[in-house]
Amino acid sequence: MAIYGIGANYEGDDVSGEFIKNNLAGVGWNVAHAPELHQFIASLKVGDIIYIKSYSPSSPDIIVRGIGIIRDATLLTAATTSGLVQAGRNVVWRNTTEFRISKPTERNNVRLNSIYEEFHPVVQAQIIQNL
C-alpha cells in the first residue's frame, strides 16, 4: 500500500467534485501529451490510498478534498468516463470532507505535480488519520 496525491485542476476548473461523484481519479491529458502520467496511473495498485490535493505555493496549507482507496485493477479511459479523465482508476472515497494540512518544511517539493507518491511522514500521518 502506498499513498498518492493527485490534482484535480483541469485548465483552471476544479473537477474534484466530479472525481468524487463518479468514484474515480485520473489525469486529463491524453497519452500523446503525458505518456508518463498514463504509466503512473496504470502502476497504481488495488488498496493504494489516493487523496485529491490542491496546492498553491503561496498558500500555507495543502488542501485535501477527498481521500479514497483504489478499488480494482480497471484502467479507465476517456471512453469509459465520458471524457472526464483520459487515464484513471476506480476509487472508493472514504472521506470527502475538505480539510487542510500545514505545509511541511521540505526541500524537494513535488506538490505541484499532477500526481505523486506521498513520502512526507507528517502528511502521510494526516491522510491515514483522516481516512
Secondary structure in CASP SS format (residue, H / E / C, confidence):
PFRMAT SS
TARGET T0000
AUTHOR 0000-0000-0000
METHOD secondary structure of the structure
MODEL  1
M C 1.00
A C 1.00
I E 1.00
Y E 1.00
G E 1.00
I E 1.00
G E 1.00
A C 1.00
N E 1.00
Y E 1.00
E C 1.00
G C 1.00
D E 1.00
D E 1.00
V C 1.00
S H 1.00
G H 1.00
E H 1.00
F H 1.00
I H 1.00
K H 1.00
N C 1.00
N C 1.00
L E 1.00
A E 1.00
G E 1.00
V E 1.00
G C 1.00
W C 1.00
N C 1.00
V C 1.00
A C 1.00
H C 1.00
A C 1.00
P H 1.00
E H 1.00
L H 1.00
H H 1.00
Q H 1.00
F H 1.00
I H 1.00
A H 1.00
S H 1.00
L C 1.00
K C 1.00
V C 1.00
G C 1.00
D C 1.00
I E 1.00
I E 1.00
Y E 1.00
I E 1.00
K E 1.00
S E 1.00
Y E 1.00
S C 1.00
P C 1.00
S C 1.00
S C 1.00
P C 1.00
D E 1.00
I E 1.00
I E 1.00
V E 1.00
R E 1.00
G E 1.00
I E 1.00
G E 1.00
I E 1.00
I E 1.00
R E 1.00
D E 1.00
A E 1.00
T E 1.00
L E 1.00
L E 1.00
T E 1.00
A C 1.00
A C 1.00
T C 1.00
T C 1.00
S C 1.00
G C 1.00
L C 1.00
V C 1.00
Q C 1.00
A E 1.00
G E 1.00
R E 1.00
N E 1.00
V E 1.00
V E 1.00
W E 1.00
R E 1.00
N E 1.00
T C 1.00
T C 1.00
E C 1.00
F E 1.00
R E 1.00
I E 1.00
S E 1.00
K C 1.00
P C 1.00
T C 1.00
E C 1.00
R C 1.00
N C 1.00
N C 1.00
V C 1.00
R C 1.00
L C 1.00
N C 1.00
S C 1.00
I E 1.00
Y E 1.00
E E 1.00
E C 1.00
F C 1.00
H C 1.00
P H 1.00
V H 1.00
V H 1.00
Q H 1.00
A H 1.00
Q H 1.00
I H 1.00
I H 1.00
Q H 1.00
N H 1.00
L C 1.00
END
